[in-house]
Each structure stands twice: as structure tokens, then as C-alpha cells.
Amino acid sequence: MTTIPEEFRDLFEKQTFAHLSTLLPDGTPHSVPVWIDYDADENHLLVNTVRGSRKEQNVRETAHVAVSMTDPDDPYRFLTVRGEVVELTEDGAVEHVNRLARHYMGVEEYPRLGEEDGARVILKIRPNSVTTGGD
């Protein structure tokens, strides 16, 4: 099983933004910056989004994704993951986005809750390939 190396897990403790790349229906890439989380017990990268977003639509069509992260303290240190979205779930998604908002914004609750058209959803990504650099 491919996992995130211990010496790079600190990237998930910092305010590290990731870029999630998915495939559009025409096969061209779609890449967006996202907040990122890692469930070490399940070995899943976690991305929280709104139901119906372009990200969610894309992974429903093609579950293969790529995620890249650059250490905010050292731009030459990076982590790249190619993987597959193995689950989309609304279970715990509001609590998860609130935890991410505390981490990234320093606020107790994600400020856009209730303003968005859809429910929150967590994309659970299983790593198939991990590349690291700069350490």
C-alpha cells in the first residue's frame, strides 16, 4: 500500500494549500487550489467541497486525480500524490469543513455555510503513487 511518508505528514499540520487536478468530461485537466487534510488511519487525503461543484462532478466521471503540495516554509520541498477518489460522503462533511476553517482561517465555523447551493461533501483519495522532493 502506498502511504504518505512520515517525514512529509507535517505538511498537513501547516497551512499548506494543495492543488487538486481532475479530468473534465472532454478529457482536459482541471486544477484548483484546495484545503487538504490527511486521515493517516485510513490512508486517505481528504478534500472538502460543495455537492455539485466541478471537482465533485469530475471525480464522479473519472475517479483518478493528482494532488500537489508545496511546503509553505520551503518552496523546494513538495509532495505529489496520484490517486483515486474511493468515496464521496456527506457524513461528517460540515464538521470537517469547520475543522479546516479553524486550521486555515482561525475561525470556529466555515463562513460560507448556508450560502452555498449544495451540501458539503468529502472526497476521500487513496494514494496510488507518492513523490516527494526537497527533504
Short mmCIF file of the C-alpha atoms (twelve columns), coordinates in Angstrom:
data_MODEL
# 
_entry.id   MODEL 
# 
loop_
_atom_site.group_PDB 
_atom_site.id 
_atom_site.type_symbol 
_atom_site.label_atom_id 
_atom_site.label_alt_id 
_atom_site.label_comp_id 
_atom_site.label_asym_id 
_atom_site.label_seq_id 
_atom_site.Cartn_x 
_atom_site.Cartn_y 
_atom_site.Cartn_z 
_atom_site.pdbx_PDB_model_num 
ATOM 1   C CA . MET A 1   0.000   0.000  0.000   1 
ATOM 2   C CA . THR A 2   1.265   3.499  -0.858  1 
ATOM 3   C CA . THR A 3   1.172   5.939  2.059   1 
ATOM 4   C CA . ILE A 4   2.298   9.456  2.821   1 
ATOM 5   C CA . PRO A 5   5.841   9.262  4.268   1 
ATOM 6   C CA . GLU A 6   6.065   10.207 7.962   1 
ATOM 7   C CA . GLU A 7   8.614   12.936 7.231   1 
ATOM 8   C CA . PHE A 8   6.107   14.737 4.968   1 
ATOM 9   C CA . ARG A 9   2.999   14.474 7.164   1 
ATOM 10  C CA . ASP A 10  3.871   17.801 8.770   1 
ATOM 11  C CA . LEU A 11  2.613   19.438 5.557   1 
ATOM 12  C CA . PHE A 12  -0.911  18.604 6.709   1 
ATOM 13  C CA . GLU A 13  -0.288  20.327 10.057  1 
ATOM 14  C CA . LYS A 14  0.786   23.566 8.376   1 
ATOM 15  C CA . GLN A 15  -1.466  25.876 6.392   1 
ATOM 16  C CA . THR A 16  -0.425  24.090 3.223   1 
ATOM 17  C CA . PHE A 17  -2.606  24.600 0.194   1 
ATOM 18  C CA . ALA A 18  -2.816  21.788 -2.318  1 
ATOM 19  C CA . HIS A 19  -3.695  21.744 -5.985  1 
ATOM 20  C CA . LEU A 20  -6.234  19.100 -6.938  1 
ATOM 21  C CA . SER A 21  -6.242  18.041 -10.568 1 
ATOM 22  C CA . THR A 22  -9.217  16.204 -12.030 1 
ATOM 23  C CA . LEU A 23  -10.363 15.495 -15.571 1 
ATOM 24  C CA . LEU A 24  -13.146 17.414 -17.286 1 
ATOM 25  C CA . PRO A 25  -15.670 15.454 -19.360 1 
ATOM 26  C CA . ASP A 26  -13.709 16.289 -22.542 1 
ATOM 27  C CA . GLY A 27  -10.544 14.766 -21.005 1 
ATOM 28  C CA . THR A 28  -8.713  18.033 -20.369 1 
ATOM 29  C CA . PRO A 29  -7.274  18.754 -16.911 1 
ATOM 30  C CA . HIS A 30  -8.958  20.894 -14.285 1 
ATOM 31  C CA . SER A 31  -6.741  22.098 -11.422 1 
ATOM 32  C CA . VAL A 32  -7.817  24.132 -8.399  1 
ATOM 33  C CA . PRO A 33  -6.243  25.127 -5.075  1 
ATOM 34  C CA . VAL A 34  -7.874  23.390 -2.098  1 
ATOM 35  C CA . TRP A 35  -7.578  22.965 1.622   1 
ATOM 36  C CA . ILE A 36  -6.192  19.496 2.318   1 
ATOM 37  C CA . ASP A 37  -6.333  17.016 5.174   1 
ATOM 38  C CA . TYR A 38  -4.930  13.532 5.748   1 
ATOM 39  C CA . ASP A 39  -6.505  10.619 7.598   1 
ATOM 40  C CA . ALA A 40  -3.438  8.512  8.449   1 
ATOM 41  C CA . ASP A 41  -5.547  5.691  9.913   1 
ATOM 42  C CA . GLU A 42  -7.460  5.230  6.657   1 
ATOM 43  C CA . ASN A 43  -4.610  6.468  4.430   1 
ATOM 44  C CA . HIS A 44  -6.857  8.943  2.622   1 
ATOM 45  C CA . LEU A 45  -6.239  12.508 1.571   1 
ATOM 46  C CA . LEU A 46  -9.402  14.489 2.272   1 
ATOM 47  C CA . VAL A 47  -10.781 17.354 0.209   1 
ATOM 48  C CA . ASN A 48  -13.987 19.076 1.263   1 
ATOM 49  C CA . THR A 49  -16.191 20.687 -1.364  1 
ATOM 50  C CA . VAL A 50  -19.793 21.566 -2.055  1 
ATOM 51  C CA . ARG A 51  -22.063 18.960 -3.641  1 
ATOM 52  C CA . GLY A 52  -22.350 19.679 -7.359  1 
ATOM 53  C CA . SER A 53  -19.023 21.513 -7.641  1 
ATOM 54  C CA . ARG A 54  -16.932 20.975 -10.760 1 
ATOM 55  C CA . LYS A 55  -14.471 18.922 -8.653  1 
ATOM 56  C CA . GLU A 56  -17.217 16.607 -7.458  1 
ATOM 57  C CA . GLN A 57  -18.750 16.255 -10.919 1 
ATOM 58  C CA . ASN A 58  -15.354 15.424 -12.421 1 
ATOM 59  C CA . VAL A 59  -14.482 12.689 -9.921  1 
ATOM 60  C CA . ARG A 60  -17.884 11.077 -10.381 1 
ATOM 61  C CA . GLU A 61  -16.954 10.642 -14.057 1 
ATOM 62  C CA . THR A 62  -13.275 9.780  -13.585 1 
ATOM 63  C CA . ALA A 63  -12.049 8.957  -10.084 1 
ATOM 64  C CA . HIS A 64  -8.348  9.392  -10.914 1 
ATOM 65  C CA . VAL A 65  -6.828  12.579 -9.500  1 
ATOM 66  C CA . ALA A 66  -3.498  14.211 -8.750  1 
ATOM 67  C CA . VAL A 67  -2.690  16.363 -5.732  1 
ATOM 68  C CA . SER A 68  0.405   18.520 -5.311  1 
ATOM 69  C CA . MET A 69  1.532   20.418 -2.243  1 
ATOM 70  C CA . THR A 70  4.454   22.763 -1.643  1 
ATOM 71  C CA . ASP A 71  5.757   23.373 1.869   1 
ATOM 72  C CA . PRO A 72  4.806   26.979 2.746   1 
ATOM 73  C CA . ASP A 73  8.109   27.298 4.635   1 
ATOM 74  C CA . ASP A 74  10.319  25.797 1.910   1 
ATOM 75  C CA . PRO A 75  9.068   26.063 -1.685  1 
ATOM 76  C CA . TYR A 76  11.584  23.426 -2.810  1 
ATOM 77  C CA . ARG A 77  10.016  20.780 -0.534  1 
ATOM 78  C CA . PHE A 78  6.977   19.142 -2.068  1 
ATOM 79  C CA . LEU A 79  4.618   16.192 -2.062  1 
ATOM 80  C CA . THR A 80  2.780   14.905 -5.121  1 
ATOM 81  C CA . VAL A 81  0.130   12.198 -4.987  1 
ATOM 82  C CA . ARG A 82  -1.593  10.398 -7.812  1 
ATOM 83  C CA . GLY A 83  -4.601  8.501  -6.600  1 
ATOM 84  C CA . GLU A 84  -8.216  7.608  -6.844  1 
ATOM 85  C CA . VAL A 85  -11.304 9.004  -5.149  1 
ATOM 86  C CA . VAL A 86  -12.632 5.920  -3.404  1 
ATOM 87  C CA . GLU A 87  -15.525 7.567  -1.583  1 
ATOM 88  C CA . LEU A 88  -17.647 10.708 -1.643  1 
ATOM 89  C CA . THR A 89  -19.556 11.258 1.562   1 
ATOM 90  C CA . GLU A 90  -21.646 13.909 3.252   1 
ATOM 91  C CA . ASP A 91  -21.161 12.135 6.605   1 
ATOM 92  C CA . GLY A 92  -19.153 14.464 8.834   1 
ATOM 93  C CA . ALA A 93  -18.543 16.920 5.987   1 
ATOM 94  C CA . VAL A 94  -19.825 20.013 7.848   1 
ATOM 95  C CA . GLU A 95  -17.717 19.186 10.904  1 
ATOM 96  C CA . HIS A 96  -14.758 18.572 8.601   1 
ATOM 97  C CA . VAL A 97  -15.049 21.910 6.780   1 
ATOM 98  C CA . ASN A 98  -15.371 23.658 10.151  1 
ATOM 99  C CA . ARG A 99  -12.164 21.936 11.333  1 
ATOM 100 C CA . LEU A 100 -10.449 23.052 8.111   1 
ATOM 101 C CA . ALA A 101 -11.724 26.615 8.650   1 
ATOM 102 C CA . ARG A 102 -10.186 26.623 12.145  1 
ATOM 103 C CA . HIS A 103 -6.908  25.355 10.690  1 
ATOM 104 C CA . TYR A 104 -6.713  27.638 7.646   1 
ATOM 105 C CA . MET A 105 -8.669  30.709 8.742   1 
ATOM 106 C CA . GLY A 106 -8.616  30.674 12.544  1 
ATOM 107 C CA . VAL A 107 -12.426 30.808 12.767  1 
ATOM 108 C CA . GLU A 108 -14.763 28.377 14.501  1 
ATOM 109 C CA . GLU A 109 -17.146 27.887 11.583  1 
ATOM 110 C CA . TYR A 110 -16.692 27.922 7.827   1 
ATOM 111 C CA . PRO A 111 -18.078 31.361 6.910   1 
ATOM 112 C CA . ARG A 112 -19.931 30.298 3.750   1 
ATOM 113 C CA . LEU A 113 -22.039 27.544 5.343   1 
ATOM 114 C CA . GLY A 114 -25.636 28.060 4.304   1 
ATOM 115 C CA . GLU A 115 -24.700 30.381 1.412   1 
ATOM 116 C CA . GLU A 116 -23.839 27.539 -0.945  1 
ATOM 117 C CA . ASP A 117 -26.366 25.741 -3.114  1 
ATOM 118 C CA . GLY A 118 -25.454 22.184 -2.123  1 
ATOM 119 C CA . ALA A 119 -24.463 20.124 0.883   1 
ATOM 120 C CA . ARG A 120 -20.821 19.678 1.834   1 
ATOM 121 C CA . VAL A 121 -19.079 16.509 0.667   1 
ATOM 122 C CA . ILE A 122 -15.696 14.933 1.457   1 
ATOM 123 C CA . LEU A 123 -13.642 13.425 -1.367  1 
ATOM 124 C CA . LYS A 124 -11.580 10.553 0.049   1 
ATOM 125 C CA . ILE A 125 -8.483  9.962  -2.065  1 
ATOM 126 C CA . ARG A 126 -6.451  6.752  -1.824  1 
ATOM 127 C CA . PRO A 127 -2.809  7.350  -2.851  1 
ATOM 128 C CA . ASN A 128 -1.538  5.089  -5.633  1 
ATOM 129 C CA . SER A 129 1.752   6.910  -6.179  1 
ATOM 130 C CA . VAL A 130 3.626   9.368  -3.953  1 
ATOM 131 C CA . THR A 131 6.565   11.538 -4.995  1 
ATOM 132 C CA . THR A 132 8.477   13.769 -2.612  1 
ATOM 133 C CA . GLY A 133 11.259  16.235 -3.023  1 
ATOM 134 C CA . GLY A 134 13.456  18.665 -1.202  1 
ATOM 135 C CA . ASP A 135 13.890  16.774 2.051   1 
# 
